[in-house]
């Protein structure tokens, strides 16, 4: 999200109006917003907080403990400071922003880091062209050095004195297109060279660097700008490595490397990471990203557009987990709230773990990943106004609505700080439950499911305990479950899963359920009637109605291996009135050519798996039964198709 682009016009007009304005200092007579007394600056040339460093996939302190930080963000320009000062008024800027930090901490927020934007308001040379104001086009090195000394370092000193680690973000945002060695790459090298060699910053683990903000597309080896694909990640590694190398000539501060696609795309770094010590990855996460829920997923709005937890987890696994597996993660932008508040970038609701909603699922995924630091991107003046007074239904505000980010985050931060969940402390464990799982569950063979286990306490409180749960399966050859609750169906069959949780005090609790794995489940959850054209499927009657020239069946995103069997049988429960055919694809693409078996006047087709062929350019090409991706029924549409059975066998009756 290009936030500076959004306010470009407003900012330019504001600068014109502010030219020659008198100082606009906070009112020292307002007792609710006192101006802080003069203070002796903290010397940040030496660590004042416990030293942090990166080891493997974790951020660690000097005692070797794994550390995840939790915080907020602050930027230094009149627009983002409620116009409390103007006209490059250093005193006004420092007074306002130091006061915001003080009020946030006094409000009881248990935060331990702040992301500081070295806003281009201070380093932009307004006498230059072009007009675009993003950070590097009109960058003045002399102005940046001046205000690094006068604004950014004093703000870092103040934050550190309050127990907050600092993450510096460079001026502005990335242009839409970047490339290794381009002017933006050189700009970032210059900025971080200046910052990292400053004697008050050099080698100080209290101050960290986020290399860039929201790169989108990079020039790939194919000459195309894009945000994904290994070739483009290889170029992103080159882009970032040059900046890291420039910093390492001066200092060993912790570095957070951004991804592509507004810092949502990271997968290719797993194959070609940025090299060096003290390196993690800076992620952004907003509702709708990674398959997460937007506000439209709210049950009050029908819940028709929500990805829910499973979709969010899969998206996170695809884009963030590849780097989280070898380096720490810091989420440097993230928030959510119903759009009616007009107070957040992300529009969604907290929801519940394992169900619809963004906030609760984000926290759960971050906690389960285990090495994720994160912040709330809410404006500082809003965080400073938080008073801890619980709201009431029908009268909620942005600050006390449990479905907006501020209220739950305040309490989550307290839990992180104390190491305990306040809702369950000193309450007896009543039982455990697996979210959304009945005593009997059906799963697609080759598929997976992420189990969430909750501890239910006598006071009604619920707490996710998946990472502390031990899973056992009665048949590991059919169903496996790993330590974070990922259940995988390995082959057709059934198994019983037992989840056991042992609290620190009290008796262990167990819950068991059976899982049936099948390649051809005829359930509404797992049968897709709309692989092509909108169709319907009724589980009770096993009735499929495809759209016109439509196709319904099963998608195997990772492929399914049928090679252990001789035959695949499909049987209908009614006459063929819509030119029904049974089709099998060995490519993960519906528009590829399938092996096709017409039912004609029969209700049964028999597929000999080692003799399946598709037509390509008039020639027969054999399918490999070990790699099948799509199977199902095509029809001209509109007529009911009763599916009696689809099964694998080695014998024909």
Buried (B, 14 or more C-beta within 10 A) or exposed (E): BBBBBEBBEEBEEBBEEBEEEEEBBBEEEEEEBBBEEEEEEBEBEEBBBBEBBBEEBBBBBEEEEBBBBBBBBBBBBBBBBEEBBBBBBBEBBBBBBBBBBBBBBEBEBBBBBBBBBBBBBBBBBEEEEEEBBBBBBBBBEEBBBBBBEBBBBBBBBBBBBBEBBBBBBBBBBBBEBBBBEBEBBBBBBBBBBBBBBBEBBBBBBBBBBBBBBBBBBBBBEEEEBBBBBBBBBBBBBBBBBBBBEBBBEBBBBBBBBBBBBBBBBBBBBBEBBBEBEBBBBBBBBBBBBBBBBBBBBBEEEEBEBBBBBBBBBBBBBBBBBBBBEEBBBBBBBBBBBBEEBEBBBBBBBBBBBBBBBBBBBBBBBBBBBBBBBBBBBBBBBBBBBBEEEEBEEEEBBBBBBBBBBBBBBBBBBBBBEEEEBEBBEEBEBBEBBBBBBEEEBBBBBBBBBBBBBBBBBEEEBBBBBBEBBEBBBBBEEBBBBEEBBBBBBBBBBBBEBBBBBBBEEEEEBBBEBBBBBBBBBBEEEBBBBBBBBEBBBEEEEBBBBBBEEBBBBBBBEEBBBBEEBBBBBBBBBBEBEBBBBBBBBBBBEBEEBBBBBBBEEEBEBBBEBEEBEBEEEEEEEEBBBEBBBBBBBBBBBEBBBBBBEBBBEEEEE
